Amino acid sequence: MIKGKHILLVGATGRIGWVMTHTFIEAHGNVTAVGRDKNKLKALAEEVDSTRIKTVSIDATNPHDVEVAFERA
């Protein structure tokens, strides 16, 4: 059901987001992981070790940053 789908996951560096990222990747989904902490996003991408993950560091409370996340997804 997730295979081939693209998921934009805001809050990916939190505990639930971290697990959801792994779950979606394992189900062969494509994930754009969004969070504020670039170092945590980098660690997440390295841990997942997949070509199906992109990371975007933004502040989701800023409307312009949210637009940027959608453009990069």
Steps between C-alpha positions, in 0.01 A plus 500: 500500500794737566725361227580770246316773693670824606462600864582851626568436868515811720659435838716218368774557758268440795448155650180421312623658176823299521306173525254605229789581265646154549157339455427684175845425356470132595161497322678633187357851524685816406543739794579867527598530865443850637638640824687793649820326605730442201726267700209277602372492142846399379519225764154375404590485131824316579320254728230427241767473228259519208479685173129550574553767767548874465546737792388860535589718796231762565290659773149365439347799682628729223264496197783581257708210632203266453476607135872426464448150642226427246717629216792280605286192554 
